[in-house]
Amino acid sequence: MSTYIVRTWSTDKNYGKALNDFISLIPNADDIVVITDGDVMFLTPDFGKQIEEITEANPGTDIFGCMMNRIGVPEQRILQADYLYYESDINIHFNIANNNYFMRNNIIRTMVKPTNGPIAAACMWFRRSVWDQVKFRENSIRFDIEFTFEARKKGFKLGIAPGLYVFHLYRWGSSDPANDYKHLLK
């Protein structure tokens, strides 16, 4: 098993196609595909190992998401409080991530909470075998939401890993980040 991290970007703004093209190159059905936005920062010393451990510890979950400071999916926000949404001190985010990572007895480190989705592509992972059955929709700004909902309809299970926290700029500086999609539009 190998783990591949994909930073999504498409000059023609067809993110679904770009993801499908890349994932098609991944050789093994058991390989893990981690999708992240370009403005996501992992804050723990061994995030790749933790992603593999979460995946292995939760064989009943097929598509995973994690916790973030800023994201449109409320279930993936570490706290609903606005202060983290707008907090620019990276040390605060680093401490949150590492407190989760080094949680006593590692209980939270590999835990997953089931969800009906969606899971944001800002940080999402799954085995290549899931993608073999559900592809990303091309020419859609909702490619991640459509992927997770289609996967759920096919019986795949979705989960959020509360022990993995990443920093996400998520349209930093926008007056309306939740509805600012200009970077996705052609």
trRosetta pair geometry for C-beta under 8 A, 3 or more apart (Angstrom, degrees):
i j d omega theta_ij theta_ji phi_ij phi_ji
1 28 7.2 -134 -110 98 48 139
1 30 4.8 -89 -98 129 93 109
1 31 6.0 167 -155 -97 62 46
1 32 6.8 49 176 -13 107 91
1 52 7.5 132 118 -137 127 112
2 26 8.0 -156 79 -157 111 96
2 28 7.1 112 24 38 94 120
2 31 4.9 -10 60 -126 78 104
2 32 7.4 -142 103 33 42 73
3 31 7.1 178 -85 -170 29 75
3 32 4.3 -14 -113 67 79 110
3 34 6.3 31 179 -12 99 114
3 48 5.6 158 88 -164 147 100
3 51 6.4 116 -146 93 149 123
3 52 5.9 -102 -54 -69 138 101
4 26 5.7 -126 9 -105 154 119
4 31 6.4 34 -4 161 105 119
4 32 7.1 175 25 89 64 58
4 33 5.5 -17 67 -114 100 60
4 34 6.8 -175 90 26 47 76
5 34 4.5 -26 -107 74 69 112
5 36 6.4 -3 -172 10 98 115
5 48 7.5 -88 -46 -99 122 104
6 19 6.7 105 136 -125 152 77
6 22 5.5 123 -124 120 132 152
6 23 7.5 -50 -52 -64 159 79
6 33 6.5 2 -3 -172 121 90
6 34 6.8 166 20 84 71 53
6 35 5.1 -24 69 -109 104 62
6 36 7.1 155 79 26 51 66
7 36 5.7 -33 -103 78 63 87
7 37 7.2 33 -155 158 73 16
7 38 5.1 76 -180 -86 114 70
8 15 5.4 43 179 -150 122 109
8 18 6.5 120 -150 98 78 126
8 19 6.2 -16 -111 -71 109 99
8 35 6.0 32 -40 -169 113 98
8 36 7.3 -171 3 83 84 33
8 37 6.2 -43 49 -103 99 48
8 38 7.3 -116 64 -31 56 80
8 121 6.3 20 -7 145 156 124
9 15 7.9 -44 -125 -108 10 90
9 18 7.2 -120 83 161 33 165
9 38 5.8 36 -58 -44 115 128
10 13 5.5 154 93 -85 103 13
10 14 5.2 -125 154 54 153 52
10 15 5.1 -151 3 -80 131 52
10 17 7.1 98 -128 66 149 90
10 18 4.0 -140 -83 -36 112 143
12 186 7.4 3 172 -113 63 106
13 184 6.2 128 -163 -173 109 37
13 185 6.8 -12 174 103 156 13
13 186 5.0 -171 68 -80 135 69
14 17 4.2 7 134 27 113 119
14 18 6.3 137 94 -22 71 88
14 138 5.7 14 -173 -163 108 85
14 139 5.6 -24 -124 -72 97 58
15 18 5.5 -54 -143 38 35 113
15 19 6.2 35 158 -18 68 105
15 121 7.7 129 153 104 136 164
15 136 7.3 -90 118 155 75 142
15 140 8.0 -86 56 72 93 62
15 141 7.9 77 24 -120 123 42
15 143 5.3 -154 90 22 105 153
15 184 7.2 -46 -14 -137 130 91
16 19 6.0 -57 -150 37 28 109
16 20 6.3 25 155 -16 64 109
16 135 7.6 81 179 145 101 86
16 136 3.8 -163 -145 131 78 101
16 137 4.9 -85 -122 86 159 38
16 138 4.2 -147 90 -88 120 39
16 139 6.9 -67 40 10 124 36
16 140 5.7 48 -28 40 137 92
16 143 4.0 -159 -71 -124 94 133
16 147 8.0 179 -120 -56 98 111
17 20 5.7 -56 -144 40 31 111
17 21 6.1 34 157 -23 66 106
17 136 7.7 -128 -39 92 25 109
17 138 4.4 54 -55 -122 90 108
17 139 7.5 41 -26 -34 111 64
18 21 5.8 -53 -147 34 27 112
18 22 6.5 22 157 -14 62 107
19 22 6.0 -60 -149 39 30 106
19 23 5.9 22 160 -15 69 112
19 35 6.6 5 -125 -113 122 131
19 121 7.9 -83 -83 -147 149 140
19 136 4.6 50 75 13 129 157
19 143 7.1 151 19 148 139 141
20 23 6.0 -57 -137 41 27 106
20 24 6.2 37 160 -30 62 106
20 131 7.9 175 -117 -174 64 117
20 135 5.4 35 -107 -163 120 106
20 136 5.4 -140 -49 44 93 97
20 138 7.2 -55 8 -69 140 97
21 24 6.0 -55 -154 25 25 115
21 25 7.6 23 149 -19 56 103
22 25 6.0 -61 -170 26 39 112
22 26 7.7 45 141 -31 67 95
23 26 5.5 -37 -162 9 50 117
23 33 5.7 11 -117 -117 103 156
23 128 6.6 166 -174 -128 95 84
23 131 5.0 -95 162 162 147 164
26 31 5.1 -150 172 87 115 144
26 33 6.2 -98 -49 -79 169 106
26 128 4.9 -153 105 -98 127 132
27 31 6.7 94 60 -23 65 145
28 31 4.5 113 68 -25 88 100
28 128 6.4 136 94 37 45 144
29 127 6.7 41 158 154 59 111
29 128 5.2 -132 -135 83 31 102
29 129 4.0 57 -176 -71 95 94
29 132 6.5 -21 -121 -24 96 144
30 127 6.0 -46 -148 -152 30 123
30 128 7.2 -7 38 35 17 100
30 129 7.0 24 -70 -24 38 115
31 127 6.8 127 73 -154 37 70
31 128 4.8 37 61 -17 89 121
32 51 6.7 154 144 134 151 111
32 52 6.6 -153 5 -97 158 72
32 55 5.8 -99 -102 -67 135 171
32 125 5.7 22 178 178 101 118
32 126 7.3 173 -148 94 67 20
32 127 5.9 -51 -95 -96 56 57
32 128 7.8 -112 -77 -24 13 75
33 125 6.3 176 88 -147 49 70
33 126 6.0 -15 56 64 94 68
33 127 7.3 105 10 -156 84 12
33 128 5.9 105 -28 -76 112 66
33 131 6.5 23 22 -24 153 139
34 48 8.0 -120 -9 -117 158 75
34 51 6.0 -11 -86 -170 134 162
34 123 7.4 -9 -175 -158 93 71
34 124 7.6 165 -154 86 50 40
34 125 4.2 -20 -101 -94 68 112
35 121 5.0 -50 122 -162 131 85
35 123 7.3 175 87 -134 61 25
35 124 4.9 -7 55 60 105 87
35 125 6.9 178 15 -80 67 54
35 144 7.8 -169 106 -105 146 110
36 40 4.4 -118 -174 60 109 138
36 121 8.0 180 -109 154 15 65
36 122 6.6 15 -150 165 58 42
36 123 5.1 17 -107 -96 85 71
36 166 7.7 -121 -131 179 121 167
37 40 4.9 109 59 -19 80 104
37 121 7.0 104 -54 112 85 79
37 122 4.5 -30 -5 -131 117 65
37 123 7.5 -74 11 -46 80 66
37 168 6.9 69 55 -140 128 102
39 168 6.3 79 113 -161 89 60
39 169 3.8 -81 172 37 124 113
39 170 6.9 -174 103 -41 129 37
39 172 7.6 -159 -174 -3 144 107
40 68 7.6 -70 -125 -116 102 124
40 122 5.5 141 -70 173 128 83
40 123 5.5 158 -156 -59 158 104
40 166 5.2 21 -172 149 99 136
40 167 7.1 150 -157 81 50 52
40 168 5.1 -12 -103 -100 76 81
40 169 7.9 -123 -67 11 38 76
41 90 7.9 -24 87 -140 154 118
41 166 6.3 163 74 -172 44 87
41 167 4.4 -12 57 61 102 104
41 168 7.8 -166 21 -71 69 38
42 47 4.0 -76 -168 -24 137 167
42 166 5.7 -46 -96 -115 48 102
43 47 7.8 94 43 -68 38 125
43 93 6.2 -145 -87 131 160 91
43 94 5.1 -153 -168 -114 122 58
43 97 3.6 103 86 58 124 168
43 98 6.9 -102 131 -41 100 81
43 165 6.8 -35 46 96 124 82
43 166 6.5 165 -1 -124 94 47
43 167 5.9 88 -50 -13 121 100
44 47 4.9 124 64 -70 97 81
44 50 6.4 19 97 -6 148 150
44 97 5.3 -136 -54 152 85 109
44 98 6.1 155 -107 -90 77 65
44 101 4.3 153 -124 -86 130 151
44 164 7.4 -94 4 -133 141 72
44 165 8.0 106 -37 53 109 72
45 101 7.6 132 22 157 79 157
46 49 4.2 -16 157 33 109 120
46 50 6.1 121 105 -24 79 91
47 50 5.5 -57 -147 38 35 113
47 51 6.3 39 154 -23 69 102
47 164 7.0 97 -144 -143 90 111
47 166 8.0 65 -134 -86 144 101
48 51 5.7 -49 -149 31 32 112
48 52 6.6 30 152 -15 63 104
49 52 5.7 -55 -152 38 33 111
49 53 6.2 34 150 -20 67 107
50 53 5.5 -53 -144 38 34 112
50 54 6.2 37 155 -21 66 103
50 101 6.8 -75 -89 -129 152 94
50 109 6.5 -111 -138 -176 104 92
50 110 7.7 -148 -162 -83 73 72
50 163 7.3 -138 -173 117 124 108
50 164 5.9 151 128 -90 129 110
51 54 5.8 -50 -146 34 29 112
51 55 6.4 30 154 -19 62 107
51 64 7.8 160 -151 91 83 147
51 125 5.9 68 -166 16 120 171
51 164 7.0 66 -79 -103 71 158
52 55 5.7 -57 -149 37 30 112
52 56 6.2 25 157 -14 66 110
53 56 5.9 -57 -142 41 29 107
53 57 5.9 23 161 -17 66 114
53 109 7.0 -14 109 137 137 104
53 110 5.1 -95 134 -96 98 115
54 57 6.0 -62 -141 40 24 107
54 58 6.2 -12 168 12 62 117
54 64 6.4 109 126 -145 125 160
54 109 7.8 -133 -73 141 86 62
54 110 5.0 -168 -97 -141 56 67
54 112 6.5 112 -172 -61 98 105
54 161 4.9 -6 -148 -112 148 145
54 163 7.3 -174 -90 63 117 114
54 164 6.7 -58 -48 -25 153 129
55 58 6.7 -85 -146 52 19 88
55 61 7.9 -123 -131 82 51 101
55 64 6.8 -108 -86 -17 78 148
55 125 7.0 -80 -74 117 119 123
55 127 7.4 125 -165 -57 130 90
56 59 7.4 -1 -168 -63 35 82
57 110 3.9 50 41 162 162 133
57 112 7.8 159 95 -10 97 107
58 61 4.2 -1 141 23 117 116
58 64 7.7 111 77 -86 140 119
58 110 7.2 -174 -28 163 97 89
58 112 4.5 37 -102 11 160 142
58 159 6.4 -105 164 62 152 163
60 157 5.8 -6 149 56 73 161
61 64 6.1 73 138 -75 125 88
61 112 5.2 -72 -35 136 162 161
61 114 7.4 -148 -96 -98 105 72
61 157 5.1 -103 -119 105 47 108
61 158 7.1 37 -154 -174 90 9
61 159 4.0 -44 -133 7 139 132
62 126 6.0 28 153 -138 68 105
62 127 7.3 -81 -156 25 71 95
62 130 5.2 134 171 -95 108 129
62 151 6.8 -156 103 169 129 125
62 156 3.9 -95 67 -164 153 98
62 157 5.2 118 6 50 91 65
62 158 7.1 -47 59 -72 82 46
63 117 7.9 20 90 -89 130 118
63 119 5.9 -175 136 33 110 150
63 124 6.6 -4 -177 -174 95 104
63 125 7.6 168 -155 86 53 37
63 126 4.6 -22 -105 -81 68 119
63 130 6.2 152 -67 -175 89 164
63 148 6.0 -168 117 -118 157 87
63 151 5.7 78 -24 113 142 159
63 156 6.0 63 -10 144 104 125
63 157 7.5 -178 28 93 74 42
63 158 4.9 -25 71 -110 100 76
63 159 7.5 151 82 26 53 63
64 112 6.7 -84 -120 -122 102 125
64 119 7.3 151 127 -153 18 158
64 124 6.8 154 82 -159 53 54
64 125 5.0 -16 60 61 104 83
64 126 6.8 170 15 -69 75 62
64 158 7.8 168 -82 -160 28 58
64 159 5.6 -22 -110 74 70 85
64 160 7.4 131 -163 -107 64 24
64 161 5.7 24 -171 -22 115 110
65 73 7.3 -40 172 90 164 153
65 75 7.9 84 85 103 139 104
65 76 5.4 -70 143 -101 129 122
65 115 7.6 -36 35 40 119 147
65 119 3.7 -158 -48 -150 125 108
65 120 6.4 88 -135 38 132 66
65 123 6.5 106 -154 93 66 76
65 124 5.4 -26 -92 -102 76 73
65 158 7.5 19 -2 -178 101 97
65 159 7.5 -169 30 101 72 41
65 160 4.9 -30 74 -109 94 73
65 161 7.1 -172 88 17 40 76
66 76 7.0 70 90 -150 34 100
66 123 5.1 -44 37 111 106 128
66 160 6.9 139 -107 -165 18 71
66 161 4.9 -30 -103 64 76 95
66 162 7.9 155 -155 -91 62 15
66 164 3.9 -69 -134 94 132 103
66 165 6.6 -159 156 -83 109 27
66 166 6.0 81 95 -2 130 102
67 76 5.9 -177 -117 -173 40 59
67 77 7.1 39 -157 162 79 9
67 78 4.6 84 169 -80 121 78
67 100 7.6 -171 48 -97 136 169
67 160 7.1 82 -60 172 72 108
67 161 7.5 -112 -12 90 81 60
67 162 5.7 52 -39 -137 128 50
67 164 6.7 154 27 86 80 53
67 165 4.5 -33 83 -102 105 76
67 166 7.5 152 84 20 53 64
68 71 4.5 87 71 -28 132 122
68 76 5.5 22 22 142 96 100
68 77 6.4 -53 73 -103 70 48
68 78 6.9 -146 75 -25 19 88
68 120 7.8 -59 10 64 145 138
68 122 6.4 5 -67 108 163 139
68 123 6.8 151 -64 23 118 123
68 165 7.0 159 -85 -158 31 65
68 166 5.5 -25 -101 69 84 80
68 167 7.4 119 -150 -130 78 13
68 168 4.4 9 -166 4 129 127
68 170 7.5 107 147 -39 135 132
69 77 7.2 38 -167 -144 18 77
69 78 6.2 -21 -89 16 51 115
69 84 4.8 -132 -145 155 93 96
69 85 6.3 169 160 -100 81 33
69 87 6.8 -106 -161 52 139 100
69 93 6.0 -59 -49 -110 138 117
69 165 7.9 71 -43 -178 75 101
69 167 6.0 7 8 -131 123 59
69 168 6.1 -175 48 40 79 79
69 170 7.9 -158 85 14 78 126
70 77 7.6 30 -103 -112 17 99
70 85 5.4 100 -93 -148 85 67
70 168 5.1 -138 62 89 82 96
70 169 7.0 -43 59 140 137 14
70 170 3.6 -153 117 44 114 138
70 171 7.9 -139 147 43 134 74
70 172 7.7 131 58 -73 170 77
70 177 6.8 -32 -177 135 123 156
71 76 4.8 -43 85 91 150 116
71 77 5.8 -160 48 -69 93 78
71 120 5.3 -147 -166 13 121 164
71 122 5.8 -133 -114 31 111 154
71 168 5.9 50 -63 73 89 156
71 170 6.0 -135 -80 -92 45 150
72 120 6.6 133 50 -91 85 132
72 170 7.7 -180 -30 -157 74 128
72 178 5.5 125 -112 -139 93 76
73 76 4.4 50 89 14 106 114
73 77 7.6 -180 91 -24 58 80
73 118 6.0 -120 -103 79 127 83
73 119 6.9 59 -131 -127 176 28
73 120 4.8 -149 -1 -34 126 106
74 77 5.7 -48 -155 14 44 115
74 80 7.0 18 -158 -103 101 97
75 115 5.6 114 153 -121 163 141
75 160 5.7 -148 142 -48 107 158
76 119 7.3 111 -66 -139 132 63
76 120 6.0 -110 30 16 166 114
76 122 8.0 140 135 56 153 121
76 160 6.1 -148 -93 -131 72 127
77 80 6.2 93 102 -87 132 48
77 84 7.7 139 -177 91 96 124
77 85 7.5 -10 -146 -81 128 94
78 84 6.2 -94 66 145 110 164
78 96 6.3 40 -173 171 164 143
78 165 5.8 37 -84 -126 128 121
79 84 5.3 107 54 13 107 142
81 84 5.8 83 82 8 91 95
81 85 7.5 -159 106 -7 50 94
82 85 5.0 -59 -152 36 49 120
82 86 6.1 15 162 4 82 108
83 86 6.7 -73 -148 51 27 89
83 87 5.7 47 153 -55 66 106
84 87 5.1 -38 -130 10 35 124
84 92 7.6 -149 -117 130 80 126
84 93 7.8 118 -155 -88 94 85
84 96 7.9 53 -129 -52 130 163
87 92 5.5 -71 159 75 140 147
87 93 7.1 161 103 -49 117 94
89 92 4.7 76 91 -3 102 107
89 93 7.5 166 98 -3 59 84
90 93 5.5 -57 -155 43 46 111
90 94 5.9 54 146 -27 74 104
90 167 6.6 -4 -133 -103 85 165
91 94 5.3 -49 -141 35 33 117
91 95 6.3 35 158 -20 64 103
92 95 6.0 -55 -153 34 28 110
92 96 6.7 28 150 -18 62 104
93 96 5.7 -51 -149 34 35 112
93 97 6.3 33 154 -18 66 106
93 165 7.4 -155 -172 136 78 114
93 167 4.5 65 157 -86 154 111
94 97 5.9 -58 -149 38 28 110
94 98 6.2 14 160 -8 65 113
95 98 6.0 -62 -139 45 27 102
95 99 6.1 34 159 -24 65 106
96 99 5.9 -55 -147 33 26 111
96 100 6.6 23 156 -14 61 106
96 165 5.4 -88 122 117 100 163
97 100 6.0 -61 -158 38 29 109
97 101 6.1 28 149 -21 66 112
97 164 7.9 15 -146 -165 88 41
97 165 4.2 -140 -99 76 72 102
97 166 7.1 72 -105 -82 127 30
97 167 7.6 -70 -46 -36 134 84
98 101 5.1 -48 -137 38 39 117
98 102 5.9 12 169 3 71 109
99 102 6.7 -68 -136 52 22 88
99 103 6.9 59 153 -73 57 73
100 103 5.9 -15 -161 -40 32 110
100 108 5.9 -98 -158 115 76 129
100 109 7.5 140 152 -92 70 55
100 162 7.0 -138 -144 138 128 68
100 163 4.8 168 167 -151 102 51
100 164 7.0 -162 123 -63 135 16
100 165 5.3 116 25 -6 151 113
101 109 6.6 64 -152 -113 39 94
101 163 6.9 114 -88 172 40 88
101 164 7.8 64 -84 -102 82 53
103 106 6.2 116 76 -109 85 27
103 107 6.1 -91 123 46 124 75
103 108 4.3 45 37 38 170 108
103 109 5.9 -159 43 -44 106 81
103 163 6.6 -96 6 -125 134 106
104 107 7.3 5 86 6 64 101
106 109 4.0 -38 -163 14 82 135
106 110 6.8 34 156 -1 101 93
107 111 6.5 25 148 -44 63 121
108 111 5.1 -57 -142 16 42 125
108 162 5.9 -73 -165 94 105 99
108 163 4.1 155 137 -84 79 103
109 163 4.5 168 -118 178 20 155
110 161 7.6 -51 -157 -142 29 112
110 163 6.6 -31 -26 44 21 153
111 161 6.8 137 84 -146 56 65
111 162 6.1 -23 88 43 111 96
111 163 5.7 115 38 -21 86 115
112 159 3.7 37 171 156 116 140
112 160 6.8 146 -159 68 68 33
112 161 5.3 -38 -99 -87 75 69
113 159 6.1 153 71 -159 36 84
113 160 5.0 -22 59 60 95 90
113 161 8.0 176 16 -83 73 21
113 162 6.2 53 -10 -29 115 107
114 157 6.7 -57 -129 -175 100 105
114 158 7.1 96 -161 81 61 60
114 159 5.4 -49 -99 -98 41 87
115 119 7.1 122 82 -67 135 93
115 158 5.1 -68 73 110 82 105
115 159 6.1 140 14 -114 85 30
115 160 5.4 57 -22 -17 133 101
116 152 6.6 77 -162 -144 64 155
116 158 6.8 101 -139 55 11 126
117 145 7.6 139 155 -145 112 61
117 148 4.2 174 -145 140 144 125
117 149 6.1 -160 99 -72 144 62
117 152 5.8 -131 6 -42 135 141
117 158 4.8 33 -60 83 95 175
118 144 6.6 103 168 124 125 86
118 145 4.2 -45 -114 -124 162 72
118 148 4.6 129 -145 66 74 139
118 149 6.4 -44 -92 -44 94 88
119 124 5.0 118 129 -112 113 113
119 144 7.0 -108 92 167 60 105
119 148 4.8 153 28 -96 83 149
119 158 5.8 -160 -30 -160 121 120
119 160 7.2 -175 -109 -82 103 80
120 123 7.2 35 92 36 90 56
120 124 6.6 -162 92 -49 39 108
120 144 5.8 56 -152 130 37 152
121 124 5.1 -60 -115 11 44 126
121 143 6.9 9 -32 89 151 93
121 144 3.5 -134 -28 -87 102 133
121 147 7.7 74 -70 38 110 139
122 166 7.8 -176 135 86 101 131
122 168 5.3 25 175 -125 139 141
122 170 7.1 -13 -113 -83 149 98
123 164 7.9 -144 142 126 140 118
123 166 5.3 125 -48 28 161 151
123 168 7.5 -123 -14 -75 111 121
124 144 6.5 166 -13 -147 154 115
124 148 7.7 -114 -139 -69 145 114
126 130 4.2 -65 162 45 129 146
126 131 6.7 135 97 -36 121 86
126 151 8.0 -101 -115 -132 159 160
127 130 5.5 113 63 -6 70 94
127 131 7.9 -142 104 6 47 85
128 131 5.6 -59 -159 41 45 111
128 132 6.4 59 143 -34 71 97
129 132 5.3 -38 -150 19 37 121
129 133 7.4 21 157 -6 60 102
130 133 6.4 -73 -168 42 35 99
130 134 6.3 -32 161 38 74 103
130 151 6.3 21 -176 -132 110 129
130 156 6.0 78 -136 -122 109 147
131 134 6.5 -83 -125 69 32 64
131 135 6.7 66 -170 -99 75 51
131 136 8.0 -20 -136 -24 100 82
133 151 7.8 101 95 -119 102 78
133 154 6.2 169 141 152 123 159
133 156 7.9 159 83 -51 130 123
134 147 6.2 120 140 -158 115 72
134 150 5.1 154 -147 110 120 110
134 151 4.6 -126 25 -81 172 80
134 154 6.1 -156 -63 18 117 149
134 156 7.2 -88 -4 -5 142 146
135 147 7.8 -97 120 -114 26 95
136 143 4.7 35 -174 -178 104 111
136 144 7.7 -12 -129 -75 108 44
136 146 7.7 100 -155 82 56 104
136 147 5.2 -26 -105 -77 68 124
137 140 4.3 20 106 13 112 143
137 142 7.6 5 62 84 131 74
137 143 5.3 -153 57 -120 78 72
137 146 4.6 -18 3 102 132 149
137 147 7.0 -143 -1 -57 82 74
137 150 8.0 138 -43 -21 105 146
138 143 7.8 42 -86 -107 20 118
140 143 4.8 136 83 -67 100 72
140 146 6.0 -1 129 5 158 148
141 181 5.6 51 180 -170 151 129
141 184 4.0 94 -130 139 106 135
141 185 6.6 -15 -76 -72 136 63
142 145 4.4 -49 -178 47 94 116
142 146 5.3 97 117 -25 92 99
143 146 5.9 -58 -141 42 25 109
143 147 6.1 32 157 -25 62 109
144 147 5.6 -52 -146 33 29 115
144 148 6.5 20 159 -12 64 105
145 148 6.2 -59 -148 39 28 103
145 149 6.2 21 157 -12 65 111
146 149 6.0 -59 -141 42 29 107
146 150 6.0 28 160 -19 65 111
147 150 6.0 -60 -145 39 23 108
147 151 6.2 23 156 -19 62 110
148 151 5.6 -53 -144 37 31 113
148 152 6.3 34 155 -21 64 105
148 158 5.9 59 -163 -100 107 141
149 152 5.6 -51 -147 35 32 112
149 153 6.5 36 152 -21 64 103
150 153 5.6 -51 -151 33 33 113
150 154 6.6 25 152 -12 64 107
151 154 5.8 -63 -153 41 33 107
151 156 4.0 -46 166 52 94 137
151 158 7.3 110 96 -64 118 101
152 155 7.8 108 -176 -24 31 7
152 156 6.1 -85 -81 67 35 78
152 157 7.9 73 -115 -105 73 24
152 158 6.0 -38 -81 -18 105 118
161 164 4.7 29 108 22 119 106
169 172 4.3 -68 -177 -21 92 118
170 177 5.8 74 135 177 90 134
171 174 4.1 -22 157 7 105 137
171 177 3.9 158 84 -135 120 90
171 180 4.7 136 -155 75 151 131
171 183 7.7 -154 -94 4 93 129
172 177 7.6 25 -70 -98 24 132
174 177 4.5 126 72 -79 118 67
174 180 4.3 -68 -167 -33 155 167
176 179 4.8 -29 144 52 114 98
176 180 5.6 142 89 -46 74 94
177 180 5.4 -54 -129 21 32 119
180 183 7.8 46 138 4 89 93
181 184 4.8 -54 -177 42 84 115
181 185 5.9 88 123 -34 92 100
182 185 5.7 -56 -141 29 38 113
